[in-house]
Amino acid sequence: AIYLSELAPSKVREILKPTLELLAGIPSVVIGFVMLAFIATFVQNIFHTKFRLNAFVGAIGVALAVLPIMITIAEDAMRAVPKELRDASYALGATKWQTIKKVVIPGSISGIMTGTILAVSRGAGEVAPILFTGAAYYLATLPTSVSDQFMNLGYHIYVLSTQSSNVDQTLPIQFATTLVLLMLTFTLNLTAVLIRSRLRRRIK
């Protein structure tokens, strides 16, 4: 976002900006399928090894789904900082990076936090990327490294509601899992809002 807003030439920005907006609109299931195809074919053929689906690959898939949204919103917030503030910083002898650090980022922190909130909200509810890249229905132990498979609340709800042999019996578990996911997402969003409000008051 900093590069697009402050450093990128106009021609580069004209290419990267629409590309990021296009990536933000790609369905997450497509991202998960691309990750699966990449791992299953390219990595295994190049390195001649069996690359197991794991948490690291799932994290890349979720990052590809949420980063374009966050970058686009943060870049728009940075470009909304008045040009006069930048010019005043340069007039006082500040360098490009000093202006970015002391003027642009503090002036756009609320927009950056908004992008973070939206990214966290989408990432917490994403199921499709991890569905293809390492999520398991049940594991007896917690993962101990990024190379292990993992459980996910959203995927757990999906499996219980679509593949359970007794839907009525698992219905309370579905509601409980949904409640935990909603509480987790709400807590993350509330934390981000509080941090944004505190930073905004400090800047004022």
N, C-alpha and C positions, 0 to 999 in steps of 0.2 A: 504494500500500500504506500509506503514511504517512497519507494522507487517510482511508482506510477505517478504520484502526486508531485514530487519535488525534483526528481532526477532524470526521469525518462524523457528522451526526445519526443517530439510530437508524433513522428511517424511510428516510433515503437509503441507509444501509448495508444495510437489508433488501431494497432494490431492486438495488443495485450488486453485492452479494456473489453472489446467485444468477445474475445476468447474467454475471459473470466466470466462474463455474463452468460455466455453459452454453457460453460461448465456448471454454473449455478442452476441452470434449468434442466440439466440431464437427470433423468430418474436415477435414484440410488441403486435400483436393481440392475441397471445397465453398468454402473460402476463396479458392483460386486461381480457381475459376470465377466467383465473385462479383467478384473484382478484374478479371477479363477483361471481364465484362459491364458493370461500372461504367465502365471505360475506353472500351470499344468504343461504348457508347451515350451515357452521360451527358456525359462530358468532350468527346467529339467534337461532340455536338449543341449543348452550351452554348457552347463556344469556337469552333465551326466550324473545327476544325483536326484534322489527322491526328496523333493522339497515339501515338507509337511505343512498343511494349512495351520496357522497358529495366530496368536494374539497380535503379533507384530504386523502381519499382513492385514488383519482386520482393522488395526489402527490406521494403516495407510488408506484403506478403503473409506473409512469414516472421515479421515482428513480430507480426502479428495472431494467428499460430499459437502463438507462444511466450510472449508477454507475459501472457496470462491465467494461465498456469501459474505464472510467476514472481511475479506480483502476489499470487495466492492464497496461495502458500506463505510469502512474505515477510510478508503481513498476519497470517497465523496465528502466525508466529514473534513478531511485535511484540505481539500480544495476549497471548502467553504470558508476557511479562515481568510479574513480580508487581506488583500495584497498589501494594503498600507502598513499592516503590522510587520510583514516581512521586510518591506522597504525601510521601515524605521529601525529594524534590527540590523540590517546591512549598513545603514547610515551611522549607527553607533560602533561599527567596526566588527560586528559578529561575522563568523564564517558561516558557510552553508550548513554545516552540521550543527553548529551552535544555534542557528536559527530554527532548525528542525527540532532540536531537543528542547529549547527554551520557549519557543513561540508556537510552532505548528502543532506539536503533539499536545501540550497543555490546552491549546485552544480548541482542539478537536477531540478531547478525551471522552466527552459524553457520547459522541458519535461512535468512537471506537468501542466503548463499553456496550453500546446498543448492538453493534455487530457481534460482539462477544456473546451477549445474551442470546441473540438469535442463533448463533452457531452452536452454543451449548444446548439450547432447546432442541435443535434438529438432531444434533449428535446423540443426545440421550435417548431419542426415540427411534433412531435408525436401526433397522433390522436387516434390510436387504443386503448391504455390503458385507456384514458379518455372517449372514446366512450362508454365503458361499465361501467364506474365508476362515473358518475355524470355530464357529459357535457350536456348542454341544448341548443336547437336551439335558443331560445329567452327568455330573462328574462327582466322584466320591470325595475328592480333595480340591482345594483351591489351587489355581495355577501358581507356580513358583518362578516362572520366567516368561519372557515374551515369546518363547518358542513352544509354549504349551497351548492346548486348546482351552476354551473358557466358556462359561455360562453367561447368558444375557437375559435380562428381564423381559425385553420385548419379544425375543425369540421364544422364551419360555411360555409367554402368553399365547403366542401363535400356535405352538405345538399342542398346548393343552386344549385350545379351542377348535382345532382342526383334526388332530390325529389321536385324540384320546378315545379309548374304548368305551368309556362311561363318562359322557359329558356332564351329566347331572352330579356325579360324584366329585368331579374335579372343578365344578363351578365355584365353590368357595375359595379354592386355591387360585383360580383365575382372578377373582375379585381382590384377593389379598395381594397378589403380585402386581395387579394394576394399581392398587392403592400405594404400594411401595414405590413404583415407578413415578407416579404422579407426585408423591411427596418429595422424592429425590429431585425431580425436575423443578418443582416449585422452590425447593431450598436453594438450588443452584441459581435460579433466576433471581430470587430474593437477595441472595448474597451479592450478585453482580449489580443489582439495582442500588443496594446500600453503598457499595464501593463507588459506584458512579456518582451518587448523590454527595458522598463525602468529598470526592475529588472535585466536584463542581463547586461546592462551598469553599473549599480551600483555594481554588483558583480565583473565585470572586473576592 
